[in-house]
Amino acid sequence: MRRVRPETARGTFATMCFRDVADRDYIAARSAHRLGLHEPFLWGAAQAVEKYLKAILLFHAVPAERVGHNVKQALTLVQRIECLDLRWPEELPVFVHRLHLMGPNRYLENGYSVESGDLHRLDATVWHVRRYCLPVGVGSAASAESVARRVAAINRDLFDRHPERYRIPGGHLEEVIALKREDWKPARTALMWRNAYYSRTRLVQIRWRSESRNSPLLLHPEFYPHLKGLVQLPRAYAARSEELGYN
C-alpha cells in the first residue's frame, strides 16, 4: 500500500483541484465581463472565489464537506483560521455576499445586477483571498514562529503599494503572467486587461451603465402550473405560486 503524508495529499488536491481551477474561473469571469456577458461573469466570479476559499480551508485541514457552493459560509470558515491574520478591505465580505446571492443563477431563476465597478471588486477580492492559498500553518514542524514569518511575508506593506509583485510559487496565474506557453496569450490578455492587481496598471474606471435583470419566475407566479413537472423549479417559487392559488 502506497503511503502519503496527510499534508501532501491535502496540498496537492487544494492546489490542483481548487486553486488552479479557480485561476481559470477567474480569467474566464474577467473575459465575460469585458464581453458584457453578465450572467457568466457572476457565475465565474462566484466559482473562482468559492474555490479559492475552499483551497485555504483544505490547506489548513478545516472540514468543509457541507459547505457546498455556499461561498458566504466558506468565507466565514476561513475568517476563523486565527493563524492567518487576514487583512483585506472591509467591502470584501459585502461583494462575496453579492456573489453568494447572484452567482449561482444558472437558469435566471433569480434576478441580478452588475455595476461598472464590479470587475475591480472581483480583482480586489481574488487578490486578497488568493494570496492566502498556501499551507501557512500546516505540518508538525510548523512552529508558531515559522507560521508568523510566513504570514508576515504574505502581509508585507510592500504588496499594498505594489500588489503585482506578490507571487505564489507554482501558481497557475503566475505561469500565465510569465507566459510559459504560447497558447496562453489570450488568457494573459484577459487577465492583465485593466487589472490593478496583477499588472502594473493602476485603477482605470470602466465606464458603462449598470445592468439589472429580473427572473420571469419572480415576475410571473402564474407560469408555475405550466412548468411544473417539465423542469426543476426552485422550491421557494413553487411554494409562493401555490400560496397564490396557481396549482
C-alpha positions in Angstrom: 0.0 0.0 0.0 1.4 3.4 -1.0 1.5 5.8 1.9 1.5 9.6 1.7 1.7 12.3 4.3 -1.7 14.0 5.0 -0.5 17.5 4.3 0.9 16.3 0.9 -2.5 14.8 -0.1 -4.4 17.9 1.1 -1.9 20.3 -0.5 -1.9 18.6 -3.9 -5.7 18.5 -4.0 -6.0 22.1 -2.8 -3.5 23.3 -5.4 -4.7 21.4 -8.5 -8.4 21.0 -7.9 -9.2 24.2 -6.2 -6.6 27.0 -6.6 -5.5 26.2 -10.2 -9.1 25.7 -11.4 -10.1 28.9 -9.6 -7.4 30.7 -11.5 -9.1 29.6 -14.8 -12.5 30.5 -13.5 -11.2 34.0 -12.6 -9.8 34.6 -16.1 -13.0 33.4 -17.7 -15.1 35.7 -15.5 -12.9 38.7 -16.5 -13.4 37.8 -20.1 -17.2 37.5 -19.7 -17.3 40.9 -18.0 -15.3 42.5 -20.9 -17.7 41.0 -23.4 -20.8 42.2 -21.5 -21.9 38.6 -20.6 -23.0 39.4 -17.1 -24.6 36.1 -16.0 -21.4 34.2 -16.9 -19.4 36.9 -15.2 -21.2 36.5 -11.9 -21.2 32.7 -12.2 -17.5 32.5 -12.9 -16.7 35.1 -10.2 -18.6 33.1 -7.6 -17.0 29.8 -8.7 -13.5 31.3 -8.5 -13.9 32.9 -5.1 -15.6 29.7 -3.8 -12.6 27.5 -4.9 -10.0 29.9 -3.5 -11.7 29.8 -0.1 -12.0 26.0 -0.2 -8.3 25.8 -1.1 -7.5 27.8 2.1 -9.7 25.6 4.2 -8.2 22.4 2.8 -4.6 23.7 3.2 -5.4 24.1 6.9 -7.4 20.9 7.3 -10.7 22.7 8.1 -13.7 20.4 7.3 -15.9 21.9 4.6 -17.8 18.9 3.3 -21.2 20.6 4.0 -20.3 24.0 2.5 -21.4 23.0 -1.0 -21.5 26.1 -3.1 -22.2 28.5 -0.2 -19.4 31.0 -0.7 -20.6 33.1 2.2 -20.2 30.1 4.6 -16.8 29.3 3.2 -15.7 32.9 3.9 -16.9 32.6 7.5 -14.9 29.4 8.0 -11.8 31.0 6.5 -12.1 34.0 8.8 -12.0 31.7 11.8 -8.4 30.5 10.9 -6.6 32.6 13.5 -3.0 32.0 12.4 -3.6 33.7 9.0 -4.1 37.2 10.4 -6.3 38.0 7.4 -6.0 41.5 6.0 -8.4 42.6 3.4 -10.8 45.5 2.6 -14.0 45.9 4.7 -16.0 45.8 1.5 -14.7 42.4 0.5 -17.3 40.4 2.5 -20.0 42.6 1.0 -19.0 41.7 -2.5 -18.7 38.0 -1.6 -22.3 38.2 -0.2 -23.5 39.6 -3.5 -21.8 36.7 -5.3 -23.5 34.3 -2.9 -26.9 35.7 -3.8 -26.4 36.3 -7.6 -23.6 33.9 -8.7 -25.4 30.5 -8.6 -28.0 31.7 -11.1 -27.5 29.3 -14.0 -31.1 29.5 -15.3 -32.0 33.1 -14.5 -34.1 31.7 -11.6 -33.2 34.8 -9.7 -32.6 38.4 -10.7 -29.1 40.0 -10.8 -27.4 43.3 -11.1 -23.9 44.2 -12.3 -22.2 47.5 -11.8 -19.4 49.2 -13.6 -17.0 48.7 -10.6 -17.7 45.0 -10.2 -14.7 43.9 -12.3 -12.4 45.9 -10.0 -14.2 44.4 -7.0 -13.6 40.9 -8.3 -9.9 41.7 -8.9 -9.5 43.0 -5.4 -11.4 40.1 -3.9 -9.4 37.5 -5.8 -6.0 39.1 -5.0 -6.7 39.5 -1.2 -8.2 35.9 -0.8 -5.8 34.1 -3.2 -2.6 35.2 -1.5 -3.6 33.1 1.5 -4.0 30.0 -0.7 -0.8 28.4 0.8 -0.2 25.9 3.6 0.8 28.6 6.0 0.2 26.7 9.3 0.3 23.1 8.4 2.5 20.2 9.5 4.1 19.1 12.7 7.2 21.2 12.1 5.1 24.4 11.7 6.1 26.3 14.9 4.4 29.4 15.9 7.5 31.4 14.9 7.6 29.9 11.4 3.9 30.5 10.9 4.2 34.1 12.0 7.1 34.6 9.5 5.1 33.1 6.6 2.0 35.3 7.4 4.2 38.4 7.8 5.7 37.7 4.3 2.1 37.5 2.9 1.0 40.7 4.6 4.0 42.8 3.7 3.2 46.5 3.3 5.0 46.5 0.0 2.2 44.4 -1.6 -0.3 47.1 -0.6 1.6 49.5 -2.8 2.6 47.1 -5.5 0.2 44.1 -5.5 1.5 42.9 -8.8 4.8 41.9 -7.1 3.1 39.2 -5.0 3.6 35.8 -6.4 2.6 32.3 -5.4 5.3 29.8 -6.3 4.0 27.4 -9.0 0.7 29.3 -9.2 -1.3 29.0 -12.5 -1.9 32.7 -12.7 1.9 33.3 -12.3 2.6 30.9 -15.2 0.1 32.7 -17.4 1.6 36.1 -16.5 5.1 34.7 -17.3 3.6 33.2 -20.5 5.1 29.8 -20.0 3.1 28.5 -23.0 2.4 30.2 -26.3 -1.3 29.2 -26.3 -1.8 31.2 -23.0 -1.5 34.5 -24.8 -5.3 35.1 -25.0 -5.6 34.2 -21.3 -2.8 36.5 -20.3 -4.5 39.4 -22.3 -7.8 38.7 -20.5 -6.1 38.6 -17.1 -4.0 41.7 -17.5 -6.6 44.0 -19.1 -7.2 47.0 -16.8 -6.2 44.8 -13.8 -4.9 46.9 -11.0 -3.7 43.9 -9.0 -1.9 41.6 -11.5 -0.5 44.2 -13.9 1.3 47.5 -13.4 -1.8 49.3 -14.4 -3.3 51.5 -11.7 -7.0 51.5 -11.4 -8.8 52.6 -14.5 -12.5 53.3 -14.2 -14.5 51.2 -16.7 -17.4 53.4 -17.7 -20.7 51.7 -18.7 -24.2 51.7 -17.4 -25.1 49.1 -14.8 -27.4 46.3 -15.8 -30.1 44.5 -13.8 -32.4 41.8 -14.9 -35.3 40.1 -13.2 -36.2 36.4 -13.5 -39.5 35.5 -15.1 -40.1 33.3 -12.0 -40.1 36.4 -9.8 -42.5 38.3 -12.2 -44.9 35.5 -13.1 -46.1 33.1 -10.5 -48.9 32.2 -13.0 -46.3 30.3 -15.1 -46.0 27.6 -12.4 -48.8 25.2 -13.4 -47.4 25.2 -17.0 -43.8 24.5 -16.0 -44.5 22.1 -13.1 -43.4 18.5 -14.0 -41.4 19.7 -17.0 -38.4 21.4 -15.4 -36.9 21.6 -12.0 -38.2 24.7 -10.2 -36.9 26.4 -7.1 -38.9 25.4 -4.0 -39.5 29.0 -3.0 -41.1 29.7 -6.4 -43.3 26.7 -6.2 -44.4 27.5 -2.6 -45.1 31.1 -3.5 -47.1 30.2 -6.6 -49.2 27.7 -4.7 -49.9 30.1 -2.0 -51.3 32.5 -4.6 -53.5 29.7 -5.9 -51.6 28.7 -9.0 -51.6 24.9 -8.8 
